[in-house]
Amino acid sequence: MKILFGRLMCDIGLWNQSQQFFEHLLIESNSNDEDIARIESSFGNVLQWKGEWIEARKCYDRMINTEPVRSKHSADILSVIGDILFLEGKYEEAYQFFERALVAREKYYCSGHAFMATGRFSIGNILQKRAKYDEALTYHQEALAILKEYYKAPHIDIAISLTYIGQILIYQRDFNNALDCLWQAISILQKYYLDDHVYTVATLDLITYALHFEGKHEESLKICKQILRIKQKYYVTGHIEIAVSLTGIDRNYSAEENYGKALKFYERALETVENNYSSGHLDTICCLNNIGIVLSTQEKFNEALTFHRRALTMLEIYYSSYCADIAKTLLCMSTTLRSQLKYDEALRHARKSLALQENYYKFGDASISSSLSNILCEQEKYKDAPDYLRRVL
């Protein structure tokens, strides 16, 4: 009962109080290893929400070393370690833990149990990071079907599932269906939580993203600013969630061609990301490319290329198999080089980008083929351009 009370405090956002409660429980705990393991797990969960991932991992490692750890709980241990690795940007290592967790759960739970659905969340999220959106969507849709059958009524897990599906649909540029899923998730979450709950705020973050790409920049920016004010109540200055909101604000300022403001917000976001993550995190790479894009719009092409090259170097070192992200960065560089009238170099980067995309996906990225065609036309190489235009079609 005490452990449940501590978890409830965590669930409603009272993280510091929950942390103090579990610290006290650990001091008071007797030799009951099972209770100690549950306290360590709950303590780690609180630290994870606070963004203190290294300390959270220590709790989970102590939980593993607690004897006896029941086999039925092994999947939970594997899954939470995978969660920490995921947050740290170590996606392939996290994937191994998530797969092991799913296999462990298959031994103890029927295929229609909620735990089998939440296990699919984790695999789907890794596939999304790999930019394998069709495969990721399949995992999340399977999870949603399981949860709807299991609960028979609106539930928090269903809201989380809808949020994940909405996120993938955004990446697939299916914004109407994405917003439909995300607003469904919000309606469920509002039955359980206050409007400033972390789950609700995370879903609103995605809604602003979809609204931005639908061209509804003022509406998106308004929600982004509301979210930032909420997060500033929960998180200390410099927390990674603050960076997420700053990036959302940047995006909308860029769309409104307020590049000076956008650049300032992106630079703040980059500083926050670099302070929270180890070197080479995918979010750091995203910030670097975003800054490069804004600098290009300001015609600061050499500075822009410096940021894109930093991003490319990190990708090649830490995410060498993430061909889609490498291809996007190469395309950013190609676009900047084209603006400098360095057509041969731009063409080389664009062709390399297209080759990576075609190797990674059944169909390449139409925007890359279009860019190649434009470069060739500007070089007056009209005979070669139609081939790339056909690829666009």
C-alpha angles and dihedrals in degrees: 000000000000091000091051090052091053091048091050090056089051092048093055092048100261091131100154092049091046091050092052090047094054092044087056091047092053091053091049096042118116127215092289098126094192091058092046090052091051092048092049090049092050092043090052090050091056092050090048091056090049090054093246093132099161091055090044090054089052089056092051092047090052088049090055090050092051111103131252099024106181114238091231089064094049091091091056091051093049091046097051091048087051089051091056092048089049092053089049090055094249092131101161092049089047090051090059091054092046092051091050090049092051092050090049092051091051088064094057108026135055118246091256097055119118091239089063089056096049089049088059090053090065096048091046092052092054091050088051090054088051087054089242090138100164092053092044091051091052091055093048094046090051089050092050092050091052093048095048090052093044100048100030088202140053111298137171091249089056090051090051090048092051089049092055091048090049090052093054092046088055090055088049088051092240092135100164094055090040092056091046090056093044095050089048087054091050092051090054095045091051089062090061107027144036117260092259096057115130094242092052092047092049090052091048088053088061092045090057089052092053092045090051092055091047087059094250093130099154092051091046093048092049092054091044091057091048090051092049091054090051093048092049087062093055106031133056118243109279096030114145092242088062087057090054091057093044089054090052091053090047091053093056095044088053091052089052088051091244089137097162092060091040092054092051092052093046091051090051090048091050092050091050093047093048091050093051103039136053116253115288100028114159091238090057089053090050091052092049092053092046091053089048091053093051091048089052091054087053088052091244090135101162092051090047092053090051090059094044091050090052088052092048093049091052092048092051091049103040106019105028092150094052094095095166092059092044090050092051091051092049089051090052089053091047091052091051093047090049089054087055089052089243091139101165092052091043090051092050093053093045093050091049089049092051092048091054092048094049090048092049100042134035087239123029126230112287091211091062093052089047091051091050091050091050092050092050091049091051088052087049090241092140097161093064098042099073092062091062092043089056089053089054090055 
